[in-house]
Amino acid sequence: MGRPLYQRSPMPGLGLSAGITLTMLSIVVLLPVGALLAKGVSFGPGNLWDVVNRERVWSALFLSFRLSFFAAIFNLVFGTLLAWVLVRYRFAGRRLLDAAVDLPFALPTAVAGIALTALYAPNGVLGGLAQQIGWKIAYTQTGILIALVFVGLPFVARTVQPVVEEIEREVEEASATLGASRLTTLRRVILPMLAPAALTGFALALARAVGEYGSVIFIAGNIPLKTEIAPLLIVIQLEEFNYDAAAAIGIAMLTISFAMLLAINLIQIWSRRRIGYV
């Protein structure tokens, strides 16, 4: 007897899997975002703009997105380097370092904020040393940047690490055999292969940093127009039962975040296409 033309798969079919996926996506993502947008529509575009178009709000938005971008850039470079070291080299304490990368995932954000503040405050270990040379870390934008780097680093490292593991050493050896220098091999062979995963990690780290609250408010100082982040403004509006203003600031953050993530996705598409030409 010949082999049957159709064999039932032991895995769920398209209808069931798509139904479950779309249902969960709607509950977790689409409905909350839709409710936020609906709140903004009921409030009115003019009122939304009146809430957002204030110096304090613009300052908080600019601070949050600017420092989040810088933290994500740092994590993109350092996280990729960290993933490479953990995969390619064997040294004492490697497993401990590998486990420590996941610490920001497991540590509650409020605990992380308290720990960072205790460490970098003027009476802390590192904060005291910095104060001796006239550099203040806690309750400044530098402290916020450190907190955002702390919470975002694992996203890049863990996204890039599996890709590094898949890169065979023979690829580098072949490049060297053809006369390429180490820098050329890194630039023309290794980085194009890591770029899509690294950009994904960058987007995840950026998204986490933009919405970070617990680990930042303790070390930020929360001074309006100086160290006040946008999520804190939303919390302040909610505590004052001004839900319309909170929704307005949230929609502004959502719009800016969507534009940034769209740009990153376009760069990812370009980098994937470029791999075929490198």
Secondary structure as UniProt FT lines:
FT   HELIX           14..25
FT   HELIX           26..30
FT   HELIX           31..43
FT   HELIX           45..52
FT   HELIX           55..88
FT   TURN            92..93
FT   HELIX           94..100
FT   TURN            101..102
FT   HELIX           103..106
FT   HELIX           109..120
FT   TURN            122..123
FT   HELIX           125..132
FT   TURN            133..134
FT   TURN            138..139
FT   HELIX           141..166
FT   HELIX           169..177
FT   TURN            178..179
FT   HELIX           182..185
FT   HELIX           186..190
FT   HELIX           191..210
FT   HELIX           214..220
FT   TURN            224..227
FT   HELIX           230..239
FT   TURN            240..241
FT   HELIX           243..275
FT   TURN            276..277
//
